[in-house]
Amino acid sequence: MEVTQHLPAPVSPKRSLPRTPWLHALLHRLQSAPPSSPGLLDRRALALRATEVGALLRARGLGAGQSCLIVDEAPGFTLAAVLGAWLVGARPAVHASTMASGGSEALLASLQRLRGLLGGPCPVLVPMAVAAGAPGLDFLLGVPDSSDVTPLPSDRWHIPKPSELAYFQLSSGTTGSSKAIAIRWSAFMAQLDVLENVTCRARRLASWLPLNHDFGFTFILAALCRYDALALTRPADFMADPLGWLRSVASMRADHVLMPPFALSYVLRRVEAGALAALDLRSVQQIHVGGESVHPGEAARFLAALAPAGLGRRSIVVGYGLGEATCATHLCDADGTPVAQITRGPFTPGSAVHLRGVHTLGALPELPATELFVSSVGRPGRRVRCWLVDSEGAPVDEERRFGEVVIDGPMLADGYLRAPGTIELLPRGGVRTGDVGFHHEGQLYLVDRRGNLIIRRGCNYLARELETQVARAFGVHHGRVLVVDTDLQDPESELVVVLQHEGPLDRAETAARMAELDLPVPISAVYRLAARTHTRTSCGKKRYAWLRHLIATGELRPEFTLSLGSRSVDVDRASAEATGRFTRSPGSRSVAVDRALAEALAGLGCAAARPEDRLREGLGLDSLTQVELMSALASKLGVTLTVDALVAARTVAELRALLVQAPVGDGERFEQTVHARVLAEIPQMLVDVDEQRGRSLRVEGRWVEDFASCNYLAMDLDEQVMASVGPAIARWGAHPSWTRAVASPAIYRELERALAELVDAPDVLCFPTITLLHAGVLPVLCGAGALLVDTAAHASIQ
């Protein structure tokens, strides 16, 4: 594959050029492993089988730089096939199992497509039993459980270079078909460095994560040379008997466990509470959860249900990563996963986060309807660089502001394979992940993917939050409900509900349940999928893009449509004309907000306001007018509004969303309490200094050192300056009665001459205010034709 010339120089991490390559060292370690107990991975047998697979591939004519596919039918088989491919210098790509692919026909179709993408002979490695069941497919290479073939000798093992492509990571298929992500050995070695801090903490690992998933693939390969014992199970075995799998975890006394987030709720649904309490899980120190966002409420219920079994309240450890970064980029600390409590929406990149508190998964408080929990995914791993950007791509430097996550570092993949020998390179300077989150105290908190955010009238809504409300109305688990934006490029596109249901939906009952909902956005149709349809990937991600494609092509048709007109409540015509075409939901709260907002805007001379209009720039509402507007709305609606709302609501639509979600409270006292709220949110304003001695201050009886002085020239305590104040006031008064545009008192020139001598300048010009300084000096410094905007300190423009 001739792509090296188009790529940046590969990064060689500290352990990518040892005397003994990592691959060879791993095989030697596996060969010298002690005998394994029943139910655990036999590492000696794994090493032998890997060398046999290498010999089979060499006999098949596969060599360095060529690709092969491996179907993940069993963990031991997949690991042996990957290691065997590496021993001959091949580039493996691990594909989902037959079951995870949706059956034999779907599997073969996907394999045929990927073989054309990878190019070359590209054999497909499967267990011998699978190959025997599909005669006539010469690209299938059946691998027997035991072989008479002579193992590939160590002197013929390939020695990988950091710049070589190591493997292709197949994406999880949220868009309907897998993409092949090209990953070099240097990136894979950097990924092992990221995971080293985790895998060195424990001795016994249990996992049922599929190895076609990046989290399972990299974590298990890192664990092979670090854990003393591994129990690896197929996902199908866990799904069939989750209690049996938990019993195996208890019997092997595992201290680390791997599972995707949806497994937490799956265990609670499938296993009775008494059976869970009877387990002995005291050995489990950490449950590593990755691959998708964790639902904090479900994680808390999982911990509570297994607390009688001895599972610690801080045992769930969440991680984050993406295939484009080889895998993991963030990991929570060993002492558990923090959970932020924030106000719902808007989640627009660049907007402020309304943080109400930080908790742990094992001790979550009751959650008001206007707030939600967001779990941390930890801090960046070794040499991982992470930052956030707003909707325009500008960095979001402040903590507690939403932004799209950007990742950079030596573990980044090359890019996507678009054709044999052709890689579409990832952009330099970081990869935009499409995930929206925020930072708090160095931790990254993820809200959702941008594609899963429902954006209407300038406001963002979480699909998973809407799905939870719909699921509650239908009495089903939220995993069986998807709220899909049918066209991400069209802000007026229809929103639909996709419901997994075994039989046809009862029209009257479904319409009644939908009518009961008070969603902030309208739903136009309900679709039904068979209960066993794969709406999730193997790691639990919902396949929104795939469903969007089915709806667009007509392959999936609505069970019935909802009449939006019949569900809307008429409002006063003048109010409707005043506010424009606001989206209405069926609840009376939304209608009341529309009416109150229309009346308040009309009273301020903004009768023609549209949802997308900006309050300050578009409607010309200054800060005082915005306070007046918020006061009137709080009084009309009887809701409690915080000062943060004044800052967060940038458009009419965002203001409407805040009003819909605002808690009912003492709204009529907004005008009287706004100052108190400002003081509460800025407690420094209540600090009184009782006494000052030089730079030492007495505050509430305690002496502290002053590091907050705004006297940039440090002249506030200068003896000569202080001695001159009294005579100057006696001669000139407290302030000159004219501006310098009219005349300057002689004391000004005396001050300027003294300052010029102090700083050794030809001359000095003093301005009594920052405003005059900006108006008088900045235009001269910038020159003609320049525009200077100060957004950091003084909110000015020149």
N, C-alpha and C positions, 0 to 999 in steps of 0.2 A: 504494500500500500504506500504509494508515493505521496505522503502528505507532510513529511518532516520539514521540508523546505518552506512550507507555509506557516509553520507553527513557531511560537516563541521558544527560546531556549528552555529546555526542561529544567525544573528545579530539582536539585538532588538533596533530599533531606539527609540528616546526619547518619542514618543507618541504611542508605541505599547503595553504598559502595563498600560493604564489608569484605573481608577476605573470603568468607564463606557466604554466598548469597542467601538471602532469607529463605528462599524456596528450598535450597539444599539443607540448610540448618533445620528447617521444619521437618523434612522427610527423615533426617537422621534422628531427630528427637522422637518422632513417631515410631521409628523402627526400634528404638531402645526403651519404649514405654513398658511399664509393668503389665502383667495380664489384667484384663478388665473383668469386673463383676457382671453377672447377667443383667441385661437391660441397659448397660452403659456402652458407649461407643468403644469398640475394640480398635485402638489406635495402631497397634502392630498390623492387624489385618487391613486397616485402611491404607497404611504405607505400602504393603504388598500389592493390594489391589490397584493403587495408583500407578505403580511401576508396570503392572500388567496392562493397564489401560494405555499407558505410554507406548508399550510394545505393540499393542493392537493398532494404535493410530499410526505408528511408524510403519507398520506393515501395510496399512491402508494407503500409505503415501502422503500422509499429512505431515507437513514440516513447519519450520519457523515462519511466522508471518501469515499463516493461513488460519482460517476461522472454522469453528465448529459450534454446533448447538447441542445443549444438554437439557433433557426434559427432567424436571425435578420431581421424580416419582418417589424417591426415598432419600433421606439425608445422607446415609452412608454411601449410596451409589453416586449421588451428585458430587460429594466431596472428592471421592476417588476419581471421578471423571474430570473434574476441574484440575486437580493436581496432576493427573496423567497428561492432560492437554498442555499444561505448563511445562512439563518435563520435556516435551518435544518442541517447545517454542510456539505452540498454537495459541490462538486468542479465543477462549471459550465465551459463550453467551448462554446463560442459564434461563430456560423458558419455564413457564408455569406448568404444573402437572396437567394430566388429562382432565381431571375433575375441575381444577381451577380454571381451565381454559374453556369449560362449557361443553365437554364431550370430545369424542374422537374426531368428528368432522371439523369442528372448530379448531381443534389442535392442529390437524394436518393443514388446514388452510393458512393458519398463522405461520406454521413452519415453512411452508412453501414461499410465503411472502418474504420471510426473514432470510431464507437461503438466497433468494434473489438479491436482497439488500446487502448481505455480507459478501457474496461473490465467491468464486472458486468452487472446489468440490464440496466444501461445507457439509461433512457428514453430521447426522443427528444421532447422538448417543442416547440410547434408551436401555432399560433392563431387557435382558434376553426374552423374558416372557411377553413384553410389549411388542418387540420386534416380530416374534413368532405369530402374534395375532394380527399382523398387518403385512402379509406376504406381498411380494411384487414391488415394494418400495425400496429400491436399491440404495437410497440415501440414508436409510436407517442402519445404524450400527449397533447391533445387540451386544450388550456387555454381560457376560455370564457372571454368576455369583462367585464361581471359582473357575480358574482357567489353567490349562496345561501350557499356555504360552510362557516362554522364558521372560521373566521380568526385565525391564530395561535397565541395563547396568548403570551405575552411578557415573562412570566416566563418559557416558553418552547423554547425560542429562544436560538440558539446555541451560546456559547461564544468561539470565535476562539482564538487559541493560536498562538503566533508569529511563532512557528516552524511548524505549520500545512500548508499543501498546500491549497492555497486559490482558485486558478482557473488554467485553462490551456488556454494559449493564442495561438490561431491558427495562424500560419504564413500566410502571404498574398498570398502565392501560386505562387511565381515567378518561381518555379521549376516544376510546374504542379500539385502538391498536397500539401495540408497544413501539416505542422508539428505541434505537440502539445508541447508547451513550458511550463514546470511546474514552477509555481510562488508561493512562500510562502507568508503568511500574512506579515512577516517582510519585505520582498522586496516590497510588495505593499504599506505598510506604508511609507517606505523610498521614494517611488516614489511620494506619496502625498506630502512629504516634499519638493521634487524637484519642484513640480508644485505650491506649496503654494505661492511663490513670484509672480506668474502670476495671479492666480485665485483670489487673494485678491485685485487686482487693479481695478476691474470693478464690475458692478452690473447687467448688462443685457447681456446675451449671446445668439447668434444665430449660429446654426451649422446644417450641413447636412452630417457630416462625419458618415460613418457606424460604429456601435458599435462592429462589429467583428474586426475592426482595432484597434491596441493597442493605437494609438493616440486618437481616438474618445472615446474608452472605459475608459481609465484612466482620460482623461481631463474632460469628462462629469461627472464621479463619483466624481472627486474632486470638480467640479462646483456645484453639488447638494446641498452642505452645505455651499456654499460661495456666490453664485449669488442670487440676489433677483428674477430674472425672466429668464427662459430659453425657447427658441423656437427651438425645435428639429424637423428636417424634414428628410424624407427618401431621399437617393441619387437619386432614380428614379424620385421623384417630382422635384428636382432641375434640373436634366438633361432634363426633359420635358418642364420646364418653368423657366429658369434662371432669366428672368426679374421679374416674379412673386415672386420668392424667394427674390430678392433684394428689391422689394417693401415691402415685409413683414419685412425685416431687418430695412428698413426706418420707417415703421409704428410703430414697437415696440421700436424704438429708441435704438437699440442695441449699446453697446459701445465695445463689443468684438465679433469677428466673427471667426469661424473655417472653413477652407477649405483646400483641397489638392492643390498642385501646378498646376496640369493640369486644374483646374477650372478657373484660371486666363485667359488663352487663350480661354477656352471654352466660357466664357462670351463674350469676344471680337468677337468671330466668330458668336455667336447666337443672339446677341442683337445689334440693331442699335445704332450708336453713339448718335443720338438725344435722344433716350429713356434713355440712361445711363445718359446723361447730365441733364435730367429732374428730376432725383431722388434727394432726400434730405438725404445725408449720413453724415451730419455734426456731428452726434452723435458718429459715429464709430471712436474709438481711435486706435484700433489695429485689424489687420487681422492676426490671427495666422495660419501660413502655415507650414505643416509638412508632413512627410510620404515619401518624395522624394525630390531630388535636385530641387531647384528653378531656372528657366531660367531667368536670370536678365533682358534680353531684353524684354521678355513677361511681367514680373512684372512691368517694367518701363512703357510699353505701357498701362497696366491696370491702373496704377496710373494716367497717363496722361488723359486717357479716362474718368475717374471718378473724375478728379479734378474739373470740373464744378459742380459736385454734392456735393462738399464740402469735399471730401475725402482727408485727409492729405497726403503730399508727403512722410512722414516717417511712414505711418500706417502699412505697411506690416512688420511683425515680423516673422522671420524664426526660426524654432527649429529643433532639431535633436535627434534621439534616435533609439532604436531597441528593438524588442520583447525580446531578450535575456537579456536586461537591464530593463525589465518591460515596459518601454516606453521611455520617454524623458530623455535625459542626458545633452543637451545643449539648451540654450535659449538666443536669442538676447535681447539686452537692449530695454527698452520702447521707446527709441528715434530713432528706425529704424534699418535697416539691412545694414551693410557695404558691399561693393562690391569691390573685388580686381581686378585690371587689370593686367594680366600676359601674358608673351610670351607663345605661344603654344608649348608644348612638349619639350623634353621628360618628362614624368611624372613618371619616375622610382623612387620607394621609395629610399630615400637617396640622390637624385639629388637636385640641387639648384633650387629655384623658382626665376624666373626673374620678379620681381614685378615692375610694371610701375606706379602704383598709387592706391589710395583707394578712392572710391566714395560712394554715397548713391543711392538707387534705384530710387529716384526721380530726380536725376541729373546726368545721365550717359552721358559721352562725346561720340563723334564718335569713333568707334573702328577700328583700322587698321586690315587688313586681317590676319596679323601675330600674333594677340593677341586675347585674349578672356576674358570675365568677369566670375568671380567665386564669388558666394555669401557666406557671412559668415553664420554660424549657431549658433553663439554666444559663450558664455563662459560656462564652466561646471557648472551644478547646485550644490545644496548643497550636500556635501560629495561625489560628483562624482569625480573620478580620471581618467584623460585622458592623454594619451601620444601617440607618434607615433613610429613606428619601420620601419626599412628598410627591404629589401628583405630577409636578413639573420636573421631577428628577433631582431637585435640590436637596442637599443633606438636611436631615432633621437632627440638629445637634442637642436639643433639649431632651431631658428625660420626661416621661409622662406625656409624650405627644405621639400620636399614631403616625406610622410610616410604613412603606413597603420595605421588607427586609432585603438587604444586599449582602452577599457573601463573597469573600475573596481569600486566597491563600494557596499554598502549594498543593493542597488536595483537590483543587478544581480539575474536572475532566477537560479533555480537549474540546469536545462538542458532540454534535449529533451526526451519525453516519447517514448521509442522504443517498448515496449510491456506492457501489464497490469502488474503493479507493478515494472517495470524496467525503470529507468531513466539513460540516458547517461549524466553524469555530465559535466558541462562546466569546462574548465581548470581553475585551481587556478592561481591567479596572473594576472588576466585580460583576457578579451575576445577580440580576434582579429575580428574586424567587417567586414573586406573585403572592407572597404571604404578607398579611397586614398585622402589625404588632406594635409594641412600645417597650421602652426600656424603663426599668425602675431599680435603682440601687445596683446597677450592673447586670441585672437579670433581664432576659428577653421574655416577654409575654406575648403569645400569639393569639390573635382574635379569630382570623379565618383567612382563607384565600380570597384574593381580590375578585376572582371569577365567581365566588360563592356569595359575594355581597350583592344584595339587591339594591340598586341605586335608582332612586326615584326623587325627582324634584330637588336634586342637590343633597339628598340625605341617603345614608347607607344603612341597610338593615341586614342582619345576619340570617342567612338561609336556615341555619340550624335552630335559631330561636323561633323563627316562623314555623319550622317543622315540628318543634316541640309543642307549640300551641295546637297545630292541626292534629298531631298524634293524640294529644290529650282529649280533643273533641271526639275523635273516633275510637278512643279506648285501645290504641295499639302502641307498640314501642316506636320511638321516633326513628329508629333505623329503617322502618318500613315506609317512611314518608320522605318525599323529596319535593322541595319547592324550587322550581326551575324557571329562570329567566330565559325565555325562548330565543332572545337575540341580544347578546351583550353589547352590540354596537348601536342598538336602537333604544334610547331612553324611554320610549313610549311602548316598547314591546310588551307582549302579554306575559303575565306570571301565571303559572299553572301548578297544580298539585299532582304529583305522581304517587299513587298509593299501591303498595304491594298487597294483593288480595287474592284469595284462592278462586272465588267465583265472581260472577257479575255483581256490580254494586247496585243496591237498592236506590233507585233514583230519588224517591221522596225522602228516605232517611238521610241520604248523603246531602241533599239540598238543605235539609233541616239542620244538620250538624254544621254545615258550612255557614249557614245564616247565623248561628249562635256565636260565631267567632267575631272578635273585634280586632282584626288585623290592621296594622297601619298602612297596608298596601292592598289593592284589590286583586282577587284571584279570578281568572276568566274561565278556567276549565279544570276538570278533574280527569286524569288518565289512570288507567289500571294496568298493572303488570302482574303476571302470575307470581304466586308467592315464592316460587323457587327460582325466579329469574335472578341472575347475578347483577345486582345493582351496586355492588361494592367490589373493590379489588381485593386481592389476597391479604392486603394489610389493613383493610377496613375503610378505605377512602370511597366516598360515594362518587358514582360516575356521572356527574352532571353533564359534562361535554358529550358523552355518549348518548345520553337521553335527549340532549338538545339536538343532536344529529338525527335521531330517530323521529323526533317531532317535526323537524324541518323537512325531512324527506317523505313524510307521510306514512312511514313504517309503523309508527305508533299513533293511533287515533284516539281522540278524547272519548271517554265514556259518556260524558255530556258536558255542555257548556253552561256557565252561570250567567244569568242576565244581570249585568252590572247596574243597568238602569233601575230594575225592580228592587235592587238591594240598597240603592242610595236613598237617603232621606232628603227631600227638597229643602232648600234653604232660601232665605230671602233673596229675590232676584238682584236687588241692589248690592247685597253683600257678595253675591257670586260675581257680579261684574267688577266689583271693587278689588277682589282678590285674584281674579283670573281663574283659570281652570285648575283648581286644586284637586288632588286625588282624595276622594272620600272613602272612608271605610264605613261599614254599616252601623257602628256604635254611635250612641248619642254623644259621647265624649268628643269624637272627631268632628261631628257636626257643630257642636257648641264652640269648639276651637275655631272652626272655619268662620263662623258668624262673628265671634268676638274679634278675631284677627282682622276681618274685613272692616268692621266698624272702627276699630282703633286706628287702622291705617288711613281710612277715609277721614277720620278726625284730624290727622296730621297732614292732610292734603295729598295723600298718596293713594287716591281711589283707583288709579290705574296700575297699581303694583302687581307684578307677576311673581310666580314662585321663585324663579331664578334670579330675581333682582337682589343685588347686594344692599344691605341696610345702609351702610355708610357711603360707598362709592356710587351706587345706583340711585338710591332714594334720598341721599343727602342728609341722613339722620346722624347728628353728632352724638357724642357720648351722653350728654344731658337729655337729648330727645329720646335716645334709646332707653334710658332709665325711666323716662316718662311713659314710653310705650310699654315697657315691661311692667311698670307699676299698674297701669290701667288693665293690662291683660291678667295680671295676678289677681287683681280685685274682681274683675268680671268672672273669672273662672274659679276663684277660690283655691288656687294652687300655690305651692311653695316654689319659688325660684331663687337660685343662688346667684351670686355675683359672677361665678364662672359662666353662667348662661349668657350673660351680657357679652362676654368675650367669644364664647363658642359659636353663638348664632350669627353667622355671617350673612346668610341670605334669608329671604322670607320663608322659603321651604324649610330651612334648618330651624328657624324660629318656631314654625308650626310643629315640627317633629318634637322639639323640646317641650312644647306646651302639651302635646298629646301624651307624652310620657311622664310629665312632671307629677310628683305626688300631690295629692290633695292635702292642703294645710292652711296655714294662716296667711293666705294670699292677700287679704285686705290690709295687712300690716306691712306690706312690702316697702312702701315709701318710708315708713318710720324705722324700719329695721335694716335698711340697706347699709347704712353707715356702720351699724353694729356688726353686720356680716363681714364688711371689709376689715374691720378691726380683728374679728375672730380669725379670718383667713391670713392676716398679716400681724401676728402677735407682737412683733417688734414695735409696732406703733403704740403699744401700751406700756413700753419700758420707760421709766422715769429715772434720770440720773440725779441723785441727791447731792453729790459733791464731786469736785474735780481737783486733782492734784497733779499737774503736769499731764502725763498720758495715763494716769491711773484714775479710774472712775469708781464711785460707790453706787451700786444698784441694789436696792432692796437690802441694804445692810452688808453687802459683800463687795469687796474691792476687786476690780477686774482691770485688765490692761486693754487700752483702746486701740483696736486695729481697724476701726470703721470710719476713720476721719476722712472727710471729703475735701479737706484743705490741701490741695495738691502741692502747694509750695511750702507747706508746713510753717506758715507765718502766724497762725492763729494764737500761738503762745509766745511769740517773739517779744522780748521785753521792749525793744525800741518801737515796735509796731503798737503794742498796747499803750505805751507812754504817750504816743502821738494822738491817740483817739480823743482824749478829753479836750485838749486845746483845739483840735480840728473841729469838734462839734461846737465848742463855744464860739468859734470864728465863723463857721460855714453852715451850722445847723445840722440836723440829722440826715438831710438829703438835699442836694442842690435842687432848686426849683425850676430848672430848665434843662433841656436835653443838650447833648454835645453838638447837635446840629445847629443850636443857637449860639451857645457859648460854653466855655470850659472854665471851671474855677481853677485858680492857680495851683491849688493843692494837687490837682490831677497831674499837671506837668511836673511838679516836684516828685510825685510818686513814680511817674514814668522815667524820669532821669535817674532816680535811685535804683529802679529795677534794671534799667539798661546797664548801669555800672555793676550791679550784682551779677547779671548773667553775661556780662562782657559783650553787649550788643550795641550796634550804632544807635539804635533808638528802640523804644517800646511804646506800643499803643495799648492803653487799657480800655476795656469795655466793662461797664458795671453789671451787665447781664449776659447770659449765654445766648439769648436771642439776638442781641446786638452783635455779639461776636460772630455768630453764624451769618447774619446779614451783611456785616462789614468785611469779614476776612475771607470766608470760604469762597465767594465768587472770584476774589483776586487770586487765591491759590489754585483754583480749578482752571480758570481761564474761560474765554468765551466758547460757547457751544457745548459746555459740559453740564451734565445733570448729576448732582450728588444727592443721594438719598441716605439718610441716617435712620435706620430702623432699630438700631441696637440700644441707643442711649436717649436721644432727645427727640425722636419722632419728627424729624424735619426734612425738608426737601429744598434744594437750592438749584 
